[in-house]
């Protein structure tokens, strides 16, 4: 089982977005030395919580600071953009860093309604995101003809980025299967839908030039510390943030852990936290290792991608270090 990192450049209360980005750079350098397989960066717009709107800009800097990991997008929210322009960006990246670039494509907006309108300002044609994904692939891979067979994404590259479809639904799983593409499911967002989607992906997979057999990963929330109690305490910041963001509709940076530890919750919020904790993997190194191995067997995925959120960067880095050590990466 290969283990990866998805980083969203989280912003903690009192911290600047610039510091959050510096933390991402430091985390990537540390992860490269620790033996992680991939390092993906997310796309979130107009967010007080994440400093990560432009993976296409962050990826080359991360690739230049690392030597071994594959670096990629987790993912590009293609609904907002021209497929040709994204294809050109990733062909350029593939020229700069051959055989190290992943192009993860998603349908979600990564933004609220108003921000989505601003991102798509001036767009004349609303196109199905799946069709745009096929267009993008055909611009990079000329053997894959779709609607624009005569147009090349420049600069041409000897190698191709590794294509991934990102999703949290049955539709995305079936699309990835039909076109023989690697598939990553956002388990940390929709855990109940994960197993049926992955089973449908594996059952309906059609071999392609990109994959001869199904190849899947699951993105999960995990946080590791020296003891279970410490890990659970460190998870409080992300829990309070989730309650504020998704139940109270109050967008802020991630709260300090001291505030989170003393926070009180209404009955509905407590039930929400119980559900949240049921699909987050928080504990000591051995506990997290056992949980992730069991999840991998249940889902039958080839890779696990880890998202870790807590208020102190040093604790986030230590969590990844402990996981790398217990898995002997």
C-alpha positions in Angstrom: 0.0 0.0 0.0 1.4 3.4 -1.1 0.7 6.3 1.2 0.3 9.9 0.0 -0.5 13.4 1.3 -3.2 15.8 0.3 -2.4 19.3 1.6 -4.8 22.2 1.7 -2.5 24.9 3.1 -4.8 25.3 6.2 -4.7 28.7 7.9 -4.8 28.8 11.7 -6.2 31.8 13.7 -3.5 34.5 14.0 -1.6 33.1 11.1 -1.2 34.7 7.7 -2.0 32.9 4.4 1.7 33.4 3.5 2.8 31.3 6.5 0.3 28.6 5.6 1.9 28.4 2.2 5.4 28.2 3.7 4.1 25.4 5.9 3.0 23.5 2.8 6.5 23.9 1.3 8.2 22.7 4.5 5.7 19.7 4.7 6.5 18.7 1.1 10.2 18.7 1.8 9.7 16.7 4.9 7.4 14.2 3.2 9.8 13.7 0.4 12.5 12.6 2.9 10.0 10.5 4.9 9.2 8.3 1.8 5.6 9.4 0.9 4.6 8.5 -2.7 2.6 11.5 -3.8 2.0 15.0 -2.6 -1.2 16.7 -3.9 -2.4 20.2 -3.3 -6.0 21.2 -3.3 -8.1 24.0 -4.9 -10.2 26.2 -2.6 -11.4 29.7 -3.5 -12.3 32.7 -1.4 -11.6 30.8 1.8 -10.6 32.1 5.2 -9.5 28.5 6.1 -7.3 27.4 3.2 -4.6 29.3 1.2 -4.8 26.9 -1.8 -6.6 28.4 -4.8 -4.0 27.7 -7.5 -2.4 24.2 -7.5 -1.0 24.9 -11.0 1.3 27.6 -9.5 2.2 25.7 -6.3 3.0 22.4 -8.0 6.2 23.5 -9.9 7.6 25.1 -6.7 7.0 21.9 -4.7 8.5 19.8 -7.5 11.6 22.0 -7.5 12.0 21.5 -3.7 11.6 17.7 -3.8 13.3 14.8 -5.5 11.3 11.6 -5.2 7.6 12.1 -4.7 5.1 12.6 -7.4 3.6 16.1 -7.2 0.1 16.9 -8.4 -3.3 18.5 -8.1 -5.9 17.2 -5.7 -7.4 18.5 -7.9 -8.1 21.0 -10.6 -11.8 22.0 -10.6 -12.1 21.9 -14.3 -15.7 23.3 -14.4 -14.2 26.8 -14.1 -11.5 26.6 -16.7 -10.6 26.0 -20.4 -9.4 22.4 -20.8 -6.8 23.6 -23.4 -5.3 26.1 -20.9 -5.1 23.5 -18.1 -3.6 21.0 -20.6 -0.9 23.6 -21.6 -0.1 24.2 -17.9 0.4 20.5 -17.2 2.3 19.9 -20.4 4.7 22.6 -19.3 5.0 21.0 -15.9 5.7 17.6 -17.5 8.5 19.2 -19.5 9.9 20.7 -16.4 9.5 17.6 -14.2 9.2 14.5 -16.4 7.3 11.5 -15.0 6.7 13.3 -11.6 3.4 15.2 -12.3 -0.1 14.1 -11.4 -3.2 15.8 -13.0 -6.1 15.1 -10.7 -9.4 16.4 -12.1 -12.6 17.2 -10.1 -16.1 18.5 -10.8 -16.7 20.3 -7.5 -16.5 24.0 -7.5 -14.2 24.4 -4.5 -16.2 27.7 -3.9 -19.5 29.2 -3.0 -22.1 30.2 -5.6 -21.0 33.9 -5.8 -17.3 32.9 -6.1 -18.1 30.3 -8.8 -19.8 33.1 -10.8 -16.8 35.3 -10.5 -14.5 32.4 -11.5 -16.6 31.7 -14.6 -17.0 35.4 -15.5 -16.9 35.7 -19.3 -17.4 32.0 -20.0 -19.8 31.8 -22.9 -20.5 28.1 -23.0 -21.5 25.8 -20.1 -20.1 22.4 -20.8 -20.5 19.1 -18.9 -17.4 18.7 -16.7 -16.9 15.1 -17.8 -16.7 16.2 -21.5 -14.2 18.9 -20.5 -12.1 16.2 -18.9 -12.1 14.2 -22.2 -11.2 17.4 -24.1 -8.3 18.0 -21.8 -6.9 14.5 -22.1 -7.2 14.7 -25.9 -5.2 17.9 -25.9 -2.4 16.2 -24.1 -2.7 12.7 -25.6 -3.2 13.0 -29.4 -4.0 9.3 -29.6 -7.1 10.0 -27.6 -9.3 11.9 -30.1 -12.3 13.7 -28.8 -13.7 17.0 -30.2 -10.5 18.9 -30.9 -8.2 16.4 -32.6 -6.3 19.0 -34.6 -5.3 21.1 -31.6 -2.2 20.5 -29.5 -1.5 21.6 -26.0 1.9 23.2 -26.2 4.7 22.7 -25.3 4.6 19.0 -26.4 6.2 16.7 -23.9 7.8 13.2 -24.3 5.9 12.0 -21.2 2.4 12.7 -20.0 1.1 13.7 -16.5 -0.6 10.8 -14.7 -4.4 11.3 -15.1 -6.6 10.9 -12.1 -10.3 11.4 -11.7 -11.3 12.7 -8.3 -14.7 12.3 -6.9 -17.2 11.5 -4.2 -20.0 10.0 -6.2 -21.0 7.0 -8.3 -21.0 9.2 -11.5 -17.3 10.0 -11.2 -16.5 6.4 -10.4 -18.3 5.1 -13.5 -16.7 7.9 -15.7 -13.2 6.9 -14.5 -14.0 3.2 -15.1 -15.4 3.8 -18.6 -12.3 5.6 -19.7 -9.7 3.4 -18.0 -8.4 6.2 -15.7 -7.1 6.0 -12.1 -9.7 7.1 -9.5 -9.4 8.7 -6.1 -12.5 8.9 -3.8 -12.8 11.6 -1.1 -13.7 9.2 1.8 -13.1 12.1 4.3 -16.1 13.9 2.7 -18.5 11.1 1.9 -17.5 7.9 3.6 -20.8 6.0 3.2 -20.7 6.4 -0.6 -17.1 5.3 -0.9 -17.3 1.5 -1.0 -20.2 1.3 -3.5 -18.5 3.8 -5.8 -15.2 1.9 -5.6 -16.9 -1.4 -6.2 -18.7 0.1 -9.3 -15.4 1.4 -10.5 -13.7 -1.9 -10.2 -16.6 -3.9 -11.7 -17.1 -1.6 -14.7 -13.4 -0.8 -15.5 -12.5 -0.8 -19.2 -8.7 -1.2 -19.9 -7.2 1.9 -21.7 -3.7 3.1 -22.7 -3.5 4.7 -19.2 -4.4 1.7 -17.1 -4.8 -2.0 -17.9 -6.5 -2.7 -14.6 -8.4 -0.6 -12.0 -6.3 1.6 -9.9 -7.8 3.5 -7.0 -7.0 5.5 -3.9 -9.1 6.8 -1.0 -8.4 10.2 0.7 -9.0 10.0 4.4 -8.6 12.2 7.5 -5.9 10.8 9.9 -4.1 12.3 12.8 -1.4 10.5 14.8 0.4 11.4 18.1 2.4 9.6 20.7 -0.8 8.6 22.6 -4.5 8.3 21.7 -5.4 11.0 24.2 -3.0 13.5 22.7 -4.1 12.7 19.1 -7.8 13.2 20.1 -6.9 16.5 21.8 -5.1 17.6 18.7 -8.1 16.8 16.5 -10.3 19.2 18.5 -9.3 22.2 16.4 -10.5 20.5 13.1 -13.7 19.4 14.9 -14.6 22.9 16.1 -13.8 24.2 12.7 -16.1 21.7 11.0 -19.0 22.6 13.4 -18.6 26.3 12.7 -18.2 25.8 9.0 -20.9 23.2 8.2 -23.5 23.7 10.9 -23.1 27.3 12.0 -22.2 28.5 8.4 -19.4 30.6 9.9 -16.2 30.7 7.9 -13.0 31.4 9.9 -9.4 30.1 10.1 -8.8 27.0 12.1 -9.2 27.8 15.8 -6.4 27.5 18.4 -6.5 24.1 20.1 -6.8 25.8 23.5 -10.2 27.3 22.4 -11.3 24.0 20.8 -10.6 22.0 24.0 -12.9 24.3 26.0 -15.6 24.6 23.4 -19.2 23.6 24.2 -21.7 22.1 21.7 -25.4 21.8 21.3 -27.0 18.4 21.1 -27.3 18.5 17.3 -23.6 19.5 17.1 -22.6 16.6 19.4 -24.4 14.1 17.2 -22.6 15.6 14.2 -19.2 15.2 15.9 -20.0 11.6 16.7 -20.6 10.9 13.1 -17.5 12.8 12.1 -15.3 10.9 14.5 -16.6 7.6 13.2 -14.7 8.0 9.9 -11.6 9.9 11.1 -8.5 7.9 12.0 -7.1 9.4 15.1 -4.8 7.7 17.6 -1.3 6.4 18.4 0.9 5.1 15.5 0.0 1.5 16.0 -3.7 2.3 16.3 -3.7 4.4 13.1 -1.7 1.7 11.3 -4.2 -1.0 12.2 -7.1 1.2 11.2 -5.7 2.2 7.8 -4.7 -1.4 7.0 -8.3 -2.5 7.8 -9.7 0.3 5.7 -7.4 -0.6 2.8 -8.6 -4.2 2.9 -12.2 -3.2 3.1 -12.1 -0.8 0.2 -9.5 -2.7 -1.9 -7.6 0.5 -2.8 -4.0 0.6 -4.0 -3.2 3.8 -2.2 -4.2 5.8 0.8 -4.0 9.6 0.7 -3.9 11.3 4.1 -5.4 14.7 5.1 -4.2 16.0 8.5 -5.6 19.1 10.1 -4.7 20.6 13.5 -3.8 24.1 14.6 0.0 23.7 15.1 2.1 22.9 12.1 4.7 21.1 14.2 2.0 18.6 15.3 0.8 18.1 11.7 4.4 17.4 10.6 4.9 15.1 13.6 1.8 13.1 12.7 3.0 12.5 9.2 6.4 11.5 10.6 4.9 9.0 13.0 2.8 7.5 10.2 5.8 7.2 7.9 7.8 5.5 10.7 5.1 3.0 11.6 4.5 2.0 8.0 8.3 1.9 7.4 8.0 4.1 4.3 
